[in-house]
Amino acid sequence: MTDRGEGCIEVICGSMFSGKSEELIRRLRRAKIARQRVLAFKPAVDDRYDSDDIVSHDERRIESIRIASAREILDHTGGGVDVVGVDEGQFLGPELVDVCERLADSGVRVIVAGLDQDYLGRPFEPMPQLLAVAEYITKTLAVCVKCGRPANRTQRLIPSSERVVVGASGAYEARCRSCFRPLEAQGAPAAKAGDSAGPGSPVSGAGGSGAKPGGPPGKRS
């Protein structure tokens, strides 16, 4: 995507089950084929499939370094690197933006994958801030498990008011705008048929993606 030595920030964002990690792994593998120096990082809190490797929901994987904070990325990249990949960027806090900017300014291609909305459908920092400074943005869509339409929101299936609850299938599923029910994740009664959790609702929402013939255009992964 860029010439070697030309720094940039690429963001891959969307709901859970939309192929974000899969796309990140694909780009990093291509960089390795091009004989570029590649380092991948993942937050220590994310140990769903493997404690070390970045693993997609379809079980593709790539070796990575576990970090507790975004600043640790700089500790590992001082010896020279061409491409840095970061998975689950939403777990690394606001300092991730500064770290990515510093790397890109020094000529590194930085690729970050992460959720752009939390379980209530709110912007999930620091992904919105990264989107503002990125040169390249990929919005991935999953498939709504309720109706089959393209989905960009993540429905939490277990009751909790904590913003970060690490989990995969069984704890979350992809939903479209119409099928998304954020209040259910907080233990509220299920919405009646015909109700929706749109912008006018007390909480408007997140989670899921996908594609159905005739639906809105979007990246499918």
C-alpha positions as a printed Julia matrix, in Angstrom:
221×3 Matrix{Float64}:
   0.0     0.0    0.0
   2.93    2.32   0.69
   6.56    2.43  -0.38
   9.03    1.1    2.15
  10.04    3.93   4.47
   6.85    5.97   3.93
   5.06    6.1    7.26
   1.29    5.96   7.56
  -1.54    4.81   9.82
  -4.13    2.29   8.63
  -7.21    1.54  10.73
  -9.4    -1.55  10.36
 -12.57   -1.1   12.41
 -15.99   -2.65  12.8
 -17.99   -4.91  15.07
 -16.99   -8.26  16.46
 -17.06  -11.14  13.94
 -16.53   -8.74  11.02
 -13.06   -9.96  10.03
 -10.89   -7.21  11.53
  -8.18   -9.51  12.91
  -8.32  -11.62   9.76
  -7.65   -8.54   7.62
  -4.85   -7.39   9.94
  -3.18  -10.81   9.73
  -3.52  -10.79   5.93
  -1.76   -7.44   5.61
   1.03   -8.41   7.99
   1.64  -11.67   6.14
   1.89   -9.82   2.83
   4.42   -7.44   4.37
   6.49  -10.44   5.49
   6.36  -11.86   1.96
   7.76   -8.51   0.8
  10.66   -9.11   3.23
   9.72   -6.2    5.42
  10.49   -6.2    9.13
   7.17   -6.8   10.86
   6.16   -6.71  14.52
   2.64   -7.43  15.8
   1.21   -6.54  19.21
  -1.89   -7.47  21.2
  -3.21   -6.28  24.6
  -2.41   -8.63  27.48
  -6.08   -8.57  28.5
  -7.07  -10.41  25.3
  -6.3   -14.1   25.88
  -9.43  -15.59  24.31
  -7.8   -17.85  21.74
  -4.09  -17.67  22.58
  -2.02  -15.88  25.19
   0.59  -14.76  22.64
  -0.54  -15.01  19.01
  -3.08  -12.76  17.35
  -5.87  -15.17  16.38
  -8.94  -14.41  14.27
 -12.35  -15.97  14.87
 -11.7   -18.3   11.93
  -8.47  -19.43  13.66
  -5.94  -17.67  11.43
  -3.0   -16.54  13.52
   0.25  -14.63  13.55
   2.95  -14.35  16.2
   2.66  -11.27  18.38
   3.99   -9.57  21.5
   1.69   -9.11  24.5
   1.68   -5.61  25.96
   0.01   -4.02  28.96
   0.19   -0.48  27.55
   0.65    1.2   24.18
   3.95    2.74  25.29
   5.51   -0.72  25.35
   5.3    -0.78  21.55
   8.02    1.85  21.4
  10.27   -0.3   23.6
  10.17   -3.08  21.0
  10.55   -0.97  17.84
  13.76    0.91  18.6
  15.88   -1.58  16.66
  14.24   -0.86  13.35
  10.93   -2.06  11.91
   9.0    -1.43   8.71
   5.47   -2.49   9.69
   3.74   -2.54  13.08
   0.41   -4.28  13.56
  -1.82   -3.8   16.61
  -4.91   -5.89  17.32
  -7.79   -4.91  19.65
  -6.64   -1.3   19.73
  -9.66   -0.25  21.81
  -8.07   -1.9   24.86
  -4.88    0.19  24.75
  -6.19    3.61  25.77
  -5.64    7.14  24.46
  -1.84    6.9   24.42
  -2.12    4.53  21.45
  -2.84    7.53  19.22
   0.42    9.27  20.14
   2.39    6.04  19.78
   0.98    5.43  16.29
   1.68    9.03  15.25
   5.28    8.8   16.44
   5.85    5.56  14.58
   4.26    6.85  11.37
   6.26   10.09  11.58
   9.43    7.99  11.78
   8.55    6.11   8.56
   6.75    3.06   9.95
   3.57    1.67   8.43
   1.18    1.2   11.36
  -1.91   -1.01  11.06
  -4.43   -1.0   13.91
  -7.52   -3.21  14.16
 -10.23   -2.64  16.75
 -13.85   -2.09  17.69
 -15.15    1.36  16.82
 -18.24    0.99  19.05
 -18.71   -0.48  22.51
 -21.55   -2.77  23.63
 -23.89    0.23  23.95
 -23.1     1.54  20.47
 -20.98    4.42  21.73
 -17.65    5.36  20.09
 -14.96    3.19  21.65
 -11.9     5.29  22.39
  -9.22    5.55  21.14
 -10.47    4.19  17.8
 -12.39    7.4   16.8
  -9.25    9.47  17.41
  -7.19    7.06  15.32
  -9.74    7.28  12.52
  -9.27   11.06  12.49
  -5.5    10.88  11.9
  -5.29    7.73   9.74
  -4.39    7.83   6.06
  -6.33    4.65   5.28
  -9.56    3.38   6.85
 -11.31    0.04   6.32
 -14.78   -0.43   7.8
 -15.63   -4.11   8.09
 -19.15   -5.52   8.34
 -20.34   -8.78   9.86
 -23.66  -10.59   9.33
 -26.58   -9.93  11.65
 -27.44  -13.24  13.3
 -31.1   -12.19  13.57
 -31.96  -11.08  10.03
 -28.88  -11.65   7.85
 -28.39   -8.0    6.95
 -25.03   -6.23   7.09
 -24.21   -5.63  10.76
 -21.89   -3.09  12.35
 -22.85   -3.48  16.02
 -21.94   -5.91  18.77
 -24.74   -7.32  20.92
 -23.63   -8.36  24.41
 -25.49  -11.5   25.49
 -24.46  -11.58  29.14
 -25.76   -8.97  31.63
 -23.04   -6.54  32.7
 -22.6    -2.78  32.95
 -18.8    -3.04  32.63
 -17.55   -1.51  29.41
 -14.83   -4.13  28.92
 -15.89   -7.75  29.23
 -13.58   -9.93  27.16
 -15.42  -12.73  25.38
 -16.27  -14.25  22.01
 -19.18  -16.31  20.69
 -21.59  -17.03  23.51
 -20.93  -13.64  25.07
 -21.4   -11.49  21.95
 -22.98  -11.63  18.53
 -23.19   -9.37  15.49
 -26.36   -7.32  14.99
 -27.6    -4.77  12.48
 -29.01   -1.39  13.51
 -32.61   -2.65  13.58
 -31.92   -5.81  15.6
 -29.51   -4.25  18.08
 -30.81   -4.1   21.68
 -28.23   -2.36  23.91
 -30.47   -2.2   26.99
 -30.71   -6.0   27.14
 -26.97   -6.12  27.84
 -27.62   -4.16  31.03
 -30.28   -6.59  32.2
 -33.26   -4.57  30.97
 -36.32   -6.43  29.62
 -36.2    -7.41  25.99
 -37.75   -4.9   23.61
 -41.2    -5.68  22.23
 -41.63   -6.59  18.61
 -41.46   -3.47  16.46
 -39.46   -1.51  19.01
 -36.04   -0.28  17.98
 -33.0     1.15  19.69
 -32.35    4.01  17.31
 -30.86    7.44  17.92
 -33.93    8.53  19.88
 -33.65    5.69  22.38
 -32.16    6.23  25.85
 -29.09    4.33  24.65
 -28.36    3.79  20.99
 -26.21    1.03  19.99
 -23.48   -1.13  18.65
 -22.39   -4.4   17.32
 -22.19   -6.72  14.4
 -21.87   -6.77  10.68
 -22.52   -8.78   7.61
 -24.03   -8.73   4.16
 -27.26   -9.66   2.47
 -28.04   -9.4   -1.24
 -29.71   -6.09  -1.86
 -28.46   -4.61   1.43
 -26.35   -1.48   1.8
 -22.89   -1.61   0.21
 -19.98   -2.38   2.47
 -16.87   -4.44   2.94
 -17.59   -8.08   3.67
 -15.06  -10.17   5.48
